[in-house]
Amino acid sequence: MKITVLGCGALGKLWLSALVRRGHQVQGWLRVPQSECTVHLITPQGLTDQRRLPANDHAQLAQSDLLLVTLKAWQIANALPPLLPRLAPHCTILLLHNGMGALDDLTPLPTQPLLQGSTTHAARREGHTVWHVAGGITHIGPLNEAGQACSGLADTLHRALPDVAWHDNIQPALWNKLAINCVINPLSVLYGCHNGALAQRQEHIHALIAEIAEVMEAEGYRTSAQTLYSYVMQVINQTADNLSSMLQDVQAQRHTEIDYITGYLIRRGRSHGLALAENRQLFDLIKRKEQTYERIGLGVSGAWQ
């Protein structure tokens, strides 16, 4: 396949490395246009993949079979629309980011096959090096009618970076990942710790999960606090040595995805008359931290090309 990866952070470079090693013709797409994208990846087994890949090639973009979007949720509304007219009608667009609600900000909506996914793969960037900290599973599924015919993409992606699972209805999987993010991301900021240390914060974890389960049940999803707790603890243990993406953002004084994680949960809870006091406290904490930054942007700095 010809594949363009929009957003070349840790997750984007993880996928670039995995896809090119499976023989796909890939390129990165960077906010500041460059002709090359450097990938230096270290796998969980300690193996190194280092290579230079093409980037921001308009001809390859127009021929792409897949646009894999690995941006932060708040960047999508600025970065994706300018590319849509340049994509072929058959080009599948896969959004792979934390949180929910990014499409609410997107105008116009793509006419191409549109998918959304979530992943528990953990990767972190240190300088120019990306460490694939822990393997995981990626769930993908359709967001529009055209996307319903794209189930075969799951097999293609699975061969590159397992595991990948297809869902005819992706919403339950997205909500399960949202629940995990609502606990791990803001709590790791509150306590300033690696994910594994959160296992010592059982009371706080249970308080957050109780509210999250209420919202999910009000939204019509069958779940329980115990089920969500099991998911959360599994990810905490699997990514024990990792710093959450939100803690990394706060430490670097970058805009976080809190509006699309806990913020989305609060908005959906409000529509059902649920106050969510525990989650609200964490949301307010992160927003206060954002407001103290010397530099804060509501979108990416500079235009996407």
Residue pairs with C-beta under 8 A, 6 or more apart in sequence:
1 24
1 25
1 65
1 66
1 156
2 24
2 25
2 26
2 60
2 63
2 64
2 65
2 66
3 19
3 24
3 25
3 26
3 27
3 64
3 65
3 66
3 67
3 68
4 26
4 27
4 28
4 29
4 60
4 61
4 64
4 66
4 67
4 68
5 12
5 15
5 16
5 19
5 26
5 27
5 28
5 29
5 68
5 70
6 12
6 29
6 67
6 68
6 69
6 70
6 71
6 79
6 80
6 83
7 29
7 69
7 70
7 71
7 72
7 75
7 79
8 16
8 28
8 29
8 30
8 37
8 55
8 70
9 70
9 125
10 123
10 124
10 125
10 130
11 70
11 96
11 119
11 121
11 123
12 28
12 68
12 70
13 28
13 37
13 39
13 41
13 123
13 125
13 130
14 41
14 121
14 123
14 130
14 132
14 161
15 68
15 70
15 96
15 160
15 161
16 26
16 28
16 37
16 39
16 53
17 39
17 41
17 49
17 51
17 130
18 160
18 161
19 26
19 160
19 161
20 26
20 51
20 53
21 49
21 160
22 159
22 160
24 160
25 60
26 53
27 37
27 53
27 54
27 55
27 56
27 57
27 60
27 61
28 37
28 53
28 54
28 55
28 56
29 55
29 56
29 61
29 83
30 37
30 55
30 56
31 79
31 300
31 302
31 304
31 305
32 302
33 55
33 56
33 305
34 55
34 56
35 54
35 55
35 56
35 57
36 52
36 53
36 54
36 55
37 52
37 53
37 54
37 55
38 51
38 52
38 53
38 128
39 49
39 50
39 51
39 52
39 53
39 130
40 48
40 49
40 50
40 128
40 129
40 130
41 48
41 49
41 50
41 129
41 130
41 131
41 132
42 48
42 49
42 129
42 130
42 131
42 132
43 49
43 132
44 132
44 133
44 134
44 135
54 60
56 305
58 86
61 67
61 83
61 86
61 87
62 86
62 87
62 88
63 88
64 87
64 88
64 91
65 88
65 90
65 91
65 92
66 91
66 92
66 93
66 94
66 153
67 83
67 87
67 91
67 92
67 93
67 94
67 112
68 94
68 96
69 76
69 79
69 80
69 93
69 94
69 95
69 96
69 97
70 96
70 97
71 79
71 97
72 97
72 98
72 255
72 257
73 97
73 98
73 99
73 101
73 102
73 257
73 259
73 260
74 102
74 255
74 257
74 259
74 260
74 298
74 299
75 299
75 300
76 95
76 97
76 102
76 105
76 106
77 102
77 105
77 106
77 107
77 299
78 299
78 300
78 303
78 304
79 300
79 304
80 93
80 106
80 110
81 106
81 107
81 108
82 303
82 304
82 305
83 304
84 108
84 110
84 111
84 112
87 93
87 110
87 112
88 112
89 111
89 112
90 112
90 113
91 112
91 113
92 112
92 113
92 114
92 115
92 147
92 150
92 153
93 110
93 112
93 113
93 114
93 115
94 115
94 116
94 117
94 140
94 153
95 102
95 103
95 114
95 115
95 116
95 117
95 143
96 116
96 117
96 118
96 119
96 138
96 140
97 257
97 260
98 118
98 177
98 181
98 185
98 245
98 257
98 260
98 261
99 178
99 181
99 257
99 259
99 260
99 261
99 264
100 174
100 175
100 178
100 260
100 264
101 259
101 260
101 263
101 264
101 267
102 260
103 109
103 116
103 143
109 144
110 144
111 146
112 146
113 142
113 144
113 146
113 147
113 149
113 150
114 142
114 143
114 144
114 146
114 147
115 140
115 141
115 142
115 143
115 147
115 150
115 153
115 170
116 140
116 141
116 143
116 170
116 174
117 138
117 139
117 140
117 141
117 170
118 138
118 139
118 173
118 174
118 177
119 136
119 137
119 138
119 139
120 134
120 136
120 137
120 138
120 177
120 180
120 235
120 238
120 239
121 132
121 134
121 135
121 136
121 138
121 161
122 132
122 133
122 134
122 136
122 238
122 239
122 242
123 130
123 131
123 132
123 133
124 130
124 131
124 133
124 242
124 243
124 248
125 131
133 239
133 241
133 242
134 238
134 239
134 242
135 162
136 163
136 238
137 163
137 164
137 165
138 157
138 161
138 163
138 164
138 165
139 164
139 165
139 167
139 170
139 173
139 174
139 177
140 153
140 154
140 157
140 164
140 165
140 166
140 167
140 170
141 147
141 166
141 167
141 168
141 169
141 170
141 171
141 173
142 148
142 150
142 168
142 170
143 170
148 168
151 166
151 168
153 166
154 164
154 165
154 166
155 164
157 164
158 164
165 173
167 173
171 221
172 221
175 216
175 219
175 221
175 223
176 223
176 228
176 231
178 212
178 261
178 264
178 265
179 209
179 212
179 213
179 216
179 228
179 231
179 232
180 231
180 232
180 235
181 261
182 208
182 212
182 261
182 262
182 265
182 279
183 198
183 205
183 208
183 209
183 212
183 232
184 195
184 198
184 232
184 235
184 236
184 239
184 244
185 244
185 245
185 246
185 247
185 256
185 257
185 258
185 261
185 262
186 246
186 258
186 261
186 262
186 282
186 283
186 285
186 286
187 198
187 201
187 204
187 205
187 208
187 282
188 194
188 195
188 198
188 243
188 244
188 246
188 247
189 244
189 246
189 247
189 250
189 282
189 285
189 286
189 289
190 282
190 285
191 197
191 198
191 201
192 247
194 240
194 241
194 242
194 243
195 235
195 236
195 239
195 240
195 241
195 242
195 243
195 244
196 236
196 237
196 239
196 240
196 241
198 205
198 236
199 233
199 236
199 237
199 240
204 278
205 229
205 232
205 233
206 225
206 229
207 278
208 278
208 279
208 282
209 225
209 228
209 229
209 232
210 225
210 278
211 269
211 274
211 276
211 277
211 278
211 279
212 228
212 265
212 279
213 223
213 224
213 225
213 228
214 269
214 274
214 276
215 265
215 268
215 269
215 272
215 274
215 276
216 223
216 228
217 223
218 268
218 269
218 272
218 274
219 268
219 272
243 251
245 257
246 256
246 257
246 258
246 261
246 286
249 255
249 256
249 257
250 256
250 286
250 289
250 290
253 293
253 294
253 295
253 296
255 290
255 296
255 297
255 298
256 286
256 290
258 283
258 286
258 287
258 290
262 279
262 282
262 283
262 286
263 283
265 276
265 279
266 276
266 279
266 280
266 283
269 275
269 276
269 279
290 296
